[in-house]
């Protein structure tokens, strides 16, 4: 029994060390060239797989900042705030800073019922997909950054031309 427990312990220790090593090398790019977060801010990094030039060109990334809060089930909620795009001097890289005063607006429908925990987000940014470069975002402590990836279908479509009416 002691041998089994010892083997199990060694396996668990090996797995923990492996997971720790993977977490430390999760980022493909060195983001230390970007500034350290200011006091009260958190640095977030979005890295996506490189899909080749054609694969990257038909995708976009939308990212947004927000936080979970108690809401009702029928109104829509919006976080006041904007992203400021900044230039990393000398590197030709950009990064984003989310600024908010924390105010939340909502539709004003009369709701009765349960409250729920919802992610309330501010305005989003849509940018090009680039599997070679990280997107670095700074947000205030207590806020999270999430993102979506959009992919265009390979088909293209022709718009209909509207003929001009001839004058009589």
GIRALIN-V59383 format. One record per residue. N is the residue number from 1. RES is the residue in one small letter. PHI is phi in whole degrees, 0 to 359 (NA if undefined). Layout:
BEGIN
{{N | RES | PHI} {N | RES | PHI}}
END
This chain:
BEGIN
{{1 | x | NA} {2 | x | 295} {3 | x | 295} {4 | x | 296} {5 | x | 295} {6 | x | 295} {7 | x | 297} {8 | x | 298} {9 | x | 298} {10 | x | 293} {11 | x | 296} {12 | x | 298} {13 | x | 298} {14 | x | 297} {15 | x | 297} {16 | x | 297} {17 | x | 296} {18 | x | 296} {19 | x | 296} {20 | x | 298} {21 | x | 295} {22 | x | 295} {23 | x | 296} {24 | x | 287} {25 | x | 250} {26 | x | 296} {27 | x | 282} {28 | x | 283} {29 | x | 250} {30 | x | 281} {31 | x | 263} {32 | x | 289} {33 | x | 288} {34 | x | 279} {35 | x | 297} {36 | x | 293} {37 | x | 296} {38 | x | 292} {39 | x | 301} {40 | x | 87} {41 | x | 243} {42 | x | 235} {43 | x | 268} {44 | x | 245} {45 | x | 230} {46 | x | 250} {47 | x | 236} {48 | x | 238} {49 | x | 295} {50 | x | 284} {51 | x | 246} {52 | x | 79} {53 | x | 300} {54 | x | 295} {55 | x | 294} {56 | x | 290} {57 | x | 292} {58 | x | 260} {59 | x | 232} {60 | x | 226} {61 | x | 240} {62 | x | 248} {63 | x | 233} {64 | x | 207} {65 | x | 244} {66 | x | 183} {67 | x | 207} {68 | x | 279} {69 | x | 208} {70 | x | 284} {71 | x | 225} {72 | x | 270} {73 | x | 272} {74 | x | 243} {75 | x | 266} {76 | x | 261} {77 | x | 240} {78 | x | 223} {79 | x | 269} {80 | x | 289} {81 | x | 157} {82 | x | 217} {83 | x | 264} {84 | x | 251} {85 | x | 273} {86 | x | 237} {87 | x | 261} {88 | x | 276} {89 | x | 306} {90 | x | 85} {91 | x | 240} {92 | x | 60} {93 | x | 250} {94 | x | 245} {95 | x | 215} {96 | x | 234} {97 | x | 236} {98 | x | 269} {99 | x | 241} {100 | x | 212} {101 | x | 264} {102 | x | 87} {103 | x | 291} {104 | x | 236} {105 | x | 250} {106 | x | 208} {107 | x | 293} {108 | x | 241} {109 | x | 284} {110 | x | 285} {111 | x | 242} {112 | x | 230} {113 | x | 140} {114 | x | 288} {115 | x | 269} {116 | x | 220} {117 | x | 266} {118 | x | 238} {119 | x | 276} {120 | x | 258} {121 | x | 242} {122 | x | 269} {123 | x | 300} {124 | x | 256} {125 | x | 238} {126 | x | 249} {127 | x | 222} {128 | x | 294} {129 | x | 277} {130 | x | 218} {131 | x | 289} {132 | x | 264} {133 | x | 237} {134 | x | 282} {135 | x | 254} {136 | x | 256} {137 | x | 227} {138 | x | 249} {139 | x | 224} {140 | x | 297} {141 | x | 304} {142 | x | 94} {143 | x | 248} {144 | x | 242} {145 | x | 244} {146 | x | 235} {147 | x | 212} {148 | x | 232} {149 | x | 246} {150 | x | 251} {151 | x | 235} {152 | x | 281} {153 | x | 288} {154 | x | 289} {155 | x | 285} {156 | x | 243} {157 | x | 232} {158 | x | 264} {159 | x | 284} {160 | x | 278} {161 | x | 274} {162 | x | 258} {163 | x | 290} {164 | x | 286} {165 | x | 284} {166 | x | 279} {167 | x | 287} {168 | x | 269}}
END
